[in-house]
Amino acid sequence: MASNVIDRPATAGEDRLDMKAYAEALTKFIRDAQAPLTIALQGEWGSGKTSLMNALKKNLVDDNDAPYHGVWVNTWQYALMSDPEEAIVKILLGIIAQIASTAKTPEEERKSLFKKVISVGRSVVTQILAKQTGVDIDKTLDVLKDDNANGMSSVESLKSELGTLIKNTLMNKRGYLFFIDDLDRIDPPVAVQILELLKNIFDLENCIFVLAIDYGVVVKGLKPKFGEMTAENEREFRSFFDKIIQLPFSMPVGRYRIDDFLTGSLVGIGYLDNTDSKNEDLKKVLTSYALESVGTNPRSLKRLINYLSLIRLLIEKTETKEDDEDFKAWKDVLFAMVCFQIQYPKVYDALIDEPDFPCWGEAFEQKMRLPKLEADEVAKLAKMEEFDEQWEQMLFRFCRRDTFLEARAIYISRTLNRIKKRITDANQPVSETVGWLSKLAAVTSVKNEQEKPQEAVDFNRSGFLKVLRGHTLGMCPDNGVPWCAQLGDDAVITSYQSRVQANLQCQLRKGTFLGINPEENDYIDENYLAECRFHIFHDGKSFQLKMWGEFWGNTWKEPYRIDFDADAIQADLAISESKIRDAWHEFGVTGNCGHNPEDIWWNATIPFASYEEMDGKDFSQKLRGSLVRLVEAFAALSRYRVKKR
């Protein structure tokens, strides 16, 4: 099983995104096209332009009886570690060297071509520098002259020789098919100059160019010439592009079939198992999460898959069996969290800070300093399903601070609503589930530490609390009870919690519960002295355990309570509450407690110096001893139990 998906263009024959029809249509068009012709494959970086060119090259150059000679140039490789002059010269030399190799051109003719290339390259770089710096360069440098009698420019002379060379070497081919890749990875002004050169030099019979270029790169490259693009000068930018490109082809990313690609890749890295791969509902949900965030860009999808693979491996190697079960139960929501991390990092950070997003309200508004909405905007949002709740309007205001997020706010709201329904349908708290999953995904998060310093996180909450349960407190499955441990002096701690995320829910009891009298429906048992339910919480950052709970008599569903109105209870109650507060003295802290007509409440904050200390024998003994003292303080009040009315 591979641990990752390689981020490389698809080779000929690979078609995991259902691009075959587009490749076949372009192949037929080029096969029958008249030259000269320039085709631009337009799309953002990673949208599959190189993969499509690989398919075209196979069909039109590599196959038997293919109609074209092929020339492939990766402009970024030529431009790497080169200044503009070197880059342009290298790219032109690379193109011409491949033509000369196909034509088996004699060495002297190659030298003549290469000399003209160098001359052209220097001329073009001089023009680039003049446009970028404003320096008045001698016009004689704009078009250098060769040492020939006819006075032809370097470009004209080179074009003439190339035309002759190409025509004489066609053999049984229709012409040359040039693939120019990665233009959108080099400096935009240089990319634009390369486009102009290719137009001027290779505007020849028998030459067809296929360029991988994003229109946005052309716009950036033309800024030195036209300035910032506005509504007034947009036509100038478009006219330049139309002059170079006869056929623009936009990559059909919106029509890519990503469901099978996602499922196959996630099964391949072990994120989904074979049962998951047959779960059509799960596949549909994952596809929706992806479409509403990272979209259909193949490079973004591969990055997502690799992030998920690393997270899965970390869970496998560092967590317990229960953590692995949690991962399996929530892999769809974890998938969504990683989607947010990649595509909407600001929203992801907000979810880490404030995971209980259905409760986003005034406190969130103040913390995030959200912009105000006009009354008519609030009324308009209230009519939209995605923004009719308070937290959704907080989300909209949060997104409004960023142009990209504002445009995508409706998709973010839909995803969060789907997450909310998924968690609440499972009867789990949103805050704990989202907090746990978002922090689990944080290992792959890209952070600007200077922009937003973060506290060091030594452990995730879920894993920490499970170690506390199983090792520090010594709890393990026993006689049908999910987790149980004998603390000594007839004190027992149990936990029926199946999934531990942000806090550990426990029951503490003293004495032996002998069962229920079915005839009297009586839960009281004089040998069963006390039970309290309590929580242990850890925030994943600090070196503190926070504990709180209540005691009200016997078992939680019994019809009994402590009679706080009894005449003799006050003295014993004062003693018990004092013991509750002092139960933690070995940690150097004092707890808090009090009572109301129904129960006794208590809480304590336990410090520790390190994970190793918490996991050590001394800390374990102290904590277990404190819990024994706590339940004994409650047991002293058992004689004041009365039946509820």
QUIJO-V392795 format. One record per helix or strand. SS is the DSSP state (~ for helix, > for strand). FROM is the first residue (numbers start at 1). TO is the last residue. Records with the same first field share a line. If there is no record, write none. Layout:
# QUIJO-V392795
SS=FROM-TO ; FROM-TO
This chain:
# QUIJO-V392795
~=20-31 ; 49-62 ; 75-79 ; 84-103 ; 107-133 ; 139-141 ; 154-168 ; 183-185 ; 188-201 ; 215-221 ; 223-226 ; 234-244 ; 253-255 ; 258-268 ; 274-277 ; 280-291 ; 298-318 ; 321-343 ; 345-353 ; 357-359 ; 362-368 ; 375-382 ; 385-387 ; 390-400 ; 403-425 ; 430-444 ; 461-472 ; 569-582 ; 585-587 ; 611-614 ; 617-635 ; 638-640
>=37-42 ; 68-74 ; 145-145 ; 153-153 ; 175-181 ; 207-212 ; 247-250 ; 476-478 ; 481-488 ; 491-495 ; 503-511 ; 517-517 ; 522-522 ; 528-537 ; 544-551 ; 560-562 ; 592-595 ; 600-607 ; 641-643
